């Protein structure tokens, strides 16, 4: 039987392996943003063409991943119980993205300077 320490170490190793395998490519994230998102969210990801569009720069990475996947589910016709977001424009863009694309762009956006929060 595994001790708690052995179990914790095994869990940490599994987490690090999974995280390293899915590590974000910041250059690819930037390229995707510049190709797909800049026309609405602005070149700096802070100056949108419409004030109702959210500021993306500096947003939490996990939130961006969650939001993009929810738009993708909404576009696919998933039931409302599947945590979906319905927006024709965002859904169309998100439907084209792989999980790795989403990870890349979310990681890049989260690292952009912003007044959304205080960094420690």
Beta strands, then each sheet from edge to edge (+ up, - down):
end
